[in-house]
């Protein structure tokens, strides 16, 4: 799971086609057991009151949202130890057990699930590895 990941979601079109929509959320998972969550917050809102109250950001900014360490427990579970969370102080010094599964043979599409205690359910997230252009099959196929 080491690498730079960008959060994605699946968009289903009316004609049945699907594609991955890349979100402005990144996670850098380092080989030394550390990670950093990055948020690229770009919006067209003209009223700062439209920003969430826990997000005191300019309307266009890139910020470190969280950082911490992680341990891989096995081939489907890892744990994040959040040491700093700059957008939600309630998450500082917390632990989050995550399920993970690669969704492709190249290991460039990753499904992560975290447990939301207030909803009492696992919440899925999709992440796409950020790779050089020559390794990006979508770009190569569309040349």
PASEBA-1860 file (N, C-alpha, C; in nm, 3 decimals):
! residues 143
1> XXXXXXXX> 0.081/-0.121/0.000/0.000/0.000/0.000/0.085/0.127/0.000 ~ 0.216/0.111/0.003/0.304/0.227/0.000/0.286/0.301/-0.132 ~ 0.275/0.433/-0.124/0.263/0.515/-0.244/0.176/0.636/-0.219 ~ 0.155/0.711/-0.326/0.065/0.827/-0.322/-0.068/0.784/-0.381 ~ -0.175/0.803/-0.305/-0.309/0.760/-0.344/-0.401/0.880/-0.354 ~ -0.493/0.875/-0.449/-0.595/0.979/-0.464/-0.731/0.913/-0.446 ~ -0.814/0.973/-0.362/-0.947/0.916/-0.340/-1.033/0.934/-0.464 ~ -1.110/0.832/-0.496/-1.197/0.834/-0.613/-1.335/0.783/-0.574
9> XXXXXXXX> -1.431/0.810/-0.659/-1.562/0.748/-0.644/-1.610/0.705/-0.781 ~ -1.699/0.607/-0.783/-1.752/0.557/-0.909/-1.874/0.639/-0.947 ~ -1.874/0.692/-1.069/-1.987/0.769/-1.120/-2.056/0.683/-1.225 ~ -2.186/0.664/-1.209/-2.265/0.586/-1.304/-2.346/0.682/-1.391 ~ -2.326/0.671/-1.521/-2.398/0.755/-1.615/-2.535/0.694/-1.647 ~ -2.625/0.776/-1.699/-2.760/0.728/-1.733/-2.757/0.614/-1.835 ~ -2.656/0.611/-1.922/-2.648/0.506/-2.024/-2.584/0.377/-1.972 ~ -2.554/0.372/-1.840/-2.499/0.251/-1.780/-2.348/0.249/-1.769
17> XXXXXXXX> -2.280/0.338/-1.839/-2.134/0.342/-1.828/-2.094/0.394/-1.691 ~ -1.973/0.353/-1.647/-1.919/0.396/-1.520/-1.778/0.449/-1.540 ~ -1.738/0.544/-1.458/-1.600/0.589/-1.459/-1.560/0.633/-1.320 ~ -1.429/0.637/-1.296/-1.377/0.681/-1.167/-1.360/0.832/-1.169 ~ -1.420/0.898/-1.075/-1.407/1.042/-1.058/-1.302/1.065/-0.949 ~ -1.198/1.138/-0.981/-1.092/1.164/-0.884/-1.129/1.282/-0.795 ~ -1.116/1.262/-0.665/-1.149/1.363/-0.566/-1.022/1.437/-0.522 ~ -1.033/1.555/-0.466/-0.915/1.632/-0.425/-0.863/1.591/-0.287
25> XXXXXXXX> -0.856/1.460/-0.265/-0.812/1.404/-0.137/-0.700/1.304/-0.166 ~ -0.588/1.318/-0.097/-0.472/1.234/-0.122/-0.424/1.173/0.009 ~ -0.359/1.058/-0.003/-0.295/0.995/0.112/-0.158/0.947/0.066 ~ -0.055/0.995/0.132/0.082/0.952/0.104/0.120/0.852/0.212 ~ 0.135/0.727/0.170/0.171/0.619/0.262/0.318/0.587/0.239 ~ 0.399/0.613/0.338/0.545/0.599/0.327/0.593/0.462/0.371 ~ 0.709/0.427/0.320/0.772/0.298/0.350/0.814/0.287/0.496 ~ 0.834/0.399/0.564/0.883/0.398/0.702/0.771/0.384/0.806
33> XXXXXXXX> 0.647/0.356/0.761/0.536/0.338/0.854/0.462/0.466/0.888 ~ 0.489/0.575/0.817/0.418/0.700/0.839/0.325/0.727/0.721 ~ 0.227/0.812/0.744/0.138/0.855/0.636/0.095/0.999/0.659 ~ 0.051/1.063/0.551/0.001/1.199/0.556/-0.125/1.205/0.470 ~ -0.231/1.263/0.521/-0.353/1.288/0.445/-0.354/1.432/0.398 ~ -0.380/1.453/0.270/-0.373/1.586/0.210/-0.507/1.619/0.146 ~ -0.554/1.740/0.168/-0.680/1.786/0.111/-0.652/1.906/0.023 ~ -0.692/1.896/-0.103/-0.679/2.007/-0.197/-0.817/2.069/-0.206
41> XXXXXXXX> -0.836/2.177/-0.132/-0.968/2.236/-0.119/-0.983/2.350/-0.217 ~ -1.054/2.325/-0.325/-1.081/2.426/-0.427/-1.232/2.435/-0.441 ~ -1.283/2.555/-0.428/-1.428/2.570/-0.437/-1.462/2.699/-0.509 ~ -1.582/2.705/-0.559/-1.628/2.826/-0.626/-1.724/2.904/-0.539 ~ -1.739/2.865/-0.412/-1.831/2.939/-0.326/-1.780/3.081/-0.306 ~ -1.871/3.174/-0.306/-1.832/3.313/-0.287/-1.853/3.357/-0.143 ~ -1.927/3.279/-0.068/-1.959/3.314/0.070/-1.883/3.221/0.163 ~ -1.789/3.276/0.243/-1.711/3.193/0.333/-1.799/3.120/0.435
49> XXXXXXXX> -1.920/3.170/0.457/-2.011/3.101/0.549/-2.052/2.966/0.495 ~ -2.033/2.941/0.365/-2.069/2.813/0.307/-1.968/2.705/0.341 ~ -1.850/2.744/0.392/-1.750/2.646/0.432/-1.791/2.583/0.564 ~ -1.763/2.454/0.582/-1.793/2.392/0.712/-1.721/2.465/0.824 ~ -1.786/2.473/0.939/-1.729/2.550/1.050/-1.598/2.492/1.100 ~ -1.577/2.360/1.084/-1.453/2.299/1.131/-1.343/2.305/1.025 ~ -1.364/2.379/0.916/-1.267/2.387/0.808/-1.230/2.532/0.783 ~ -1.148/2.590/0.869/-1.113/2.732/0.854/-1.009/2.751/0.744
57> XXXXXXXX> -1.049/2.730/0.621/-0.958/2.735/0.508/-0.994/2.850/0.416 ~ -0.897/2.890/0.338/-0.927/2.981/0.228/-1.005/2.899/0.126 ~ -1.068/2.966/0.031/-1.148/2.892/-0.065/-1.063/2.811/-0.163 ~ -0.936/2.843/-0.178/-0.846/2.764/-0.260/-0.720/2.738/-0.181 ~ -0.704/2.614/-0.133/-0.584/2.583/-0.056/-0.560/2.433/-0.055 ~ -0.436/2.396/-0.034/-0.398/2.257/-0.015/-0.341/2.248/0.126 ~ -0.395/2.155/0.205/-0.354/2.145/0.345/-0.327/2.001/0.383 ~ -0.241/1.985/0.482/-0.226/1.855/0.546/-0.343/1.841/0.640
65> XXXXXXXX> -0.427/1.743/0.614/-0.546/1.722/0.696/-0.515/1.637/0.819 ~ -0.428/1.537/0.801/-0.392/1.451/0.912/-0.258/1.386/0.885 ~ -0.199/1.335/0.991/-0.077/1.256/0.976/-0.068/1.158/1.091 ~ 0.013/1.056/1.067/0.028/0.955/1.170/0.116/0.841/1.124 ~ 0.100/0.728/1.189/0.174/0.608/1.153/0.073/0.497/1.124 ~ 0.123/0.389/1.065/0.036/0.276/1.035/0.112/0.146/1.053 ~ 0.036/0.039/1.075/0.090/-0.096/1.082/0.003/-0.187/0.999 ~ 0.065/-0.266/0.913/-0.009/-0.366/0.837/-0.020/-0.490/0.923
73> XXXXXXXX> -0.142/-0.532/0.951/-0.164/-0.648/1.036/-0.162/-0.778/0.956 ~ -0.221/-0.774/0.837/-0.220/-0.889/0.748/-0.253/-0.840/0.607 ~ -0.282/-0.930/0.515/-0.302/-0.889/0.376/-0.439/-0.825/0.350 ~ -0.517/-0.798/0.457/-0.645/-0.732/0.437/-0.681/-0.631/0.546 ~ -0.594/-0.612/0.643/-0.623/-0.519/0.753/-0.497/-0.440/0.787 ~ -0.513/-0.308/0.802/-0.406/-0.228/0.858/-0.466/-0.128/0.956 ~ -0.382/-0.076/1.044/-0.427/0.016/1.148/-0.354/0.149/1.132 ~ -0.431/0.258/1.134/-0.373/0.392/1.134/-0.377/0.447/1.276
81> XXXXXXXX> -0.265/0.503/1.318/-0.254/0.570/1.447/-0.244/0.719/1.415 ~ -0.354/0.790/1.431/-0.360/0.931/1.394/-0.294/1.014/1.504 ~ -0.183/1.079/1.469/-0.112/1.161/1.568/-0.158/1.306/1.563 ~ -0.195/1.354/1.444/-0.246/1.491/1.428/-0.359/1.490/1.327 ~ -0.467/1.559/1.359/-0.576/1.577/1.264/-0.614/1.725/1.272 ~ -0.588/1.796/1.165/-0.600/1.941/1.169/-0.741/1.992/1.143 ~ -0.829/1.906/1.093/-0.966/1.948/1.063/-1.067/1.897/1.165 ~ -1.030/1.795/1.240/-1.120/1.738/1.339/-1.037/1.698/1.461
89> XXXXXXXX> -1.030/1.788/1.558/-0.946/1.765/1.677/-0.989/1.642/1.757 ~ -1.114/1.598/1.740/-1.160/1.479/1.812/-1.088/1.353/1.764 ~ -1.026/1.359/1.647/-0.956/1.243/1.593/-0.807/1.239/1.629 ~ -0.758/1.343/1.698/-0.618/1.345/1.738/-0.592/1.234/1.839 ~ -0.483/1.164/1.819/-0.441/1.052/1.904/-0.551/0.946/1.911 ~ -0.598/0.904/1.795/-0.694/0.795/1.787/-0.638/0.686/1.696 ~ -0.702/0.571/1.702/-0.662/0.456/1.622/-0.778/0.416/1.534 ~ -0.747/0.381/1.411/-0.850/0.341/1.317/-0.807/0.213/1.246
97> XXXXXXXX> -0.885/0.107/1.266/-0.858/-0.019/1.199/-0.929/-0.016/1.064 ~ -0.854/-0.047/0.958/-0.907/-0.038/0.822/-0.894/-0.171/0.750 ~ -0.998/-0.205/0.674/-0.990/-0.320/0.584/-0.943/-0.268/0.449 ~ -0.861/-0.346/0.380/-0.818/-0.302/0.247/-0.812/-0.421/0.151 ~ -0.831/-0.389/0.023/-0.827/-0.491/-0.081/-0.791/-0.424/-0.213 ~ -0.692/-0.481/-0.284/-0.660/-0.431/-0.416/-0.764/-0.482/-0.514 ~ -0.807/-0.395/-0.605/-0.915/-0.428/-0.697/-0.866/-0.455/-0.839 ~ -0.734/-0.452/-0.859/-0.679/-0.480/-0.992/-0.545/-0.552/-0.976
105> XXXXXXXX> -0.500/-0.617/-1.082/-0.377/-0.695/-1.075/-0.252/-0.608/-1.060 ~ -0.257/-0.483/-1.107/-0.141/-0.393/-1.095/-0.131/-0.329/-0.957 ~ -0.231/-0.350/-0.873/-0.237/-0.292/-0.738/-0.238/-0.140/-0.742 ~ -0.314/-0.084/-0.837/-0.328/0.060/-0.850/-0.467/0.109/-0.812 ~ -0.557/0.019/-0.778/-0.691/0.055/-0.734/-0.715/-0.016/-0.602 ~ -0.744/0.061/-0.499/-0.750/0.010/-0.362/-0.885/0.045/-0.300 ~ -0.949/-0.054/-0.241/-1.072/-0.031/-0.165/-1.036/-0.038/-0.018 ~ -1.070/0.069/0.054/-1.047/0.076/0.198/-1.183/0.092/0.265
113> XXXXXXXX> -1.202/0.024/0.377/-1.324/0.041/0.457/-1.285/0.076/0.599 ~ -1.355/0.175/0.654/-1.335/0.209/0.795/-1.468/0.196/0.866 ~ -1.463/0.165/0.995/-1.586/0.146/1.071/-1.630/0.279/1.132 ~ -1.753/0.319/1.102/-1.811/0.441/1.158/-1.898/0.399/1.276 ~ -1.854/0.431/1.396/-1.926/0.386/1.516/-2.063/0.449/1.530 ~ -2.078/0.575/1.491/-2.209/0.639/1.505/-2.312/0.578/1.410 ~ -2.267/0.535/1.292/-2.358/0.468/1.197/-2.362/0.317/1.216 ~ -2.266/0.266/1.292/-2.253/0.122/1.318/-2.243/0.042/1.189
121> XXXXXXXX> -2.156/0.091/1.098/-2.134/0.018/0.973/-1.998/0.053/0.913 ~ -1.950/-0.035/0.826/-1.826/-0.012/0.754/-1.854/0.081/0.636 ~ -1.769/0.181/0.618/-1.784/0.281/0.511/-1.673/0.257/0.408 ~ -1.710/0.230/0.282/-1.607/0.205/0.180/-1.554/0.333/0.117 ~ -1.427/0.328/0.080/-1.363/0.434/0.003/-1.282/0.368/-0.107 ~ -1.275/0.433/-0.222/-1.191/0.386/-0.332/-1.073/0.482/-0.347 ~ -0.955/0.427/-0.370/-0.833/0.505/-0.386/-0.759/0.456/-0.509 ~ -0.707/0.550/-0.589/-0.631/0.519/-0.709/-0.487/0.564/-0.687
129> XXXXXXXX> -0.394/0.474/-0.717/-0.252/0.509/-0.702/-0.215/0.617/-0.803 ~ -0.142/0.718/-0.759/-0.092/0.822/-0.849/0.038/0.770/-0.908 ~ 0.042/0.757/-1.041/0.157/0.697/-1.110/0.207/0.791/-1.220 ~ 0.330/0.771/-1.267/0.379/0.851/-1.381/0.292/0.827/-1.503 ~ 0.285/0.924/-1.596/0.197/0.911/-1.714/0.220/0.783/-1.795 ~ 0.345/0.738/-1.808/0.372/0.619/-1.888/0.316/0.492/-1.824 ~ 0.281/0.496/-1.696/0.223/0.381/-1.628/0.071/0.389/-1.616 ~ 0.013/0.500/-1.658/-0.131/0.521/-1.645/-0.201/0.464/-1.768
137> XXXXXXX> -0.263/0.346/-1.751/-0.327/0.278/-1.864/-0.438/0.360/-1.928 ~ -0.511/0.436/-1.848/-0.620/0.516/-1.904/-0.566/0.620/-2.001 ~ -0.456/0.688/-1.962/-0.397/0.787/-2.051/-0.339/0.723/-2.177 ~ -0.274/0.607/-2.161/-0.213/0.539/-2.276/-0.321/0.493/-2.374 ~ -0.430/0.436/-2.324/-0.536/0.386/-2.410/-0.609/0.498/-2.483 ~ -0.606/0.619/-2.431/-0.678/0.730/-2.492/-0.591/0.816/-2.585 ~ -0.467/0.775/-2.608/-0.379/0.852/-2.698/-0.427/0.849/-2.840
END
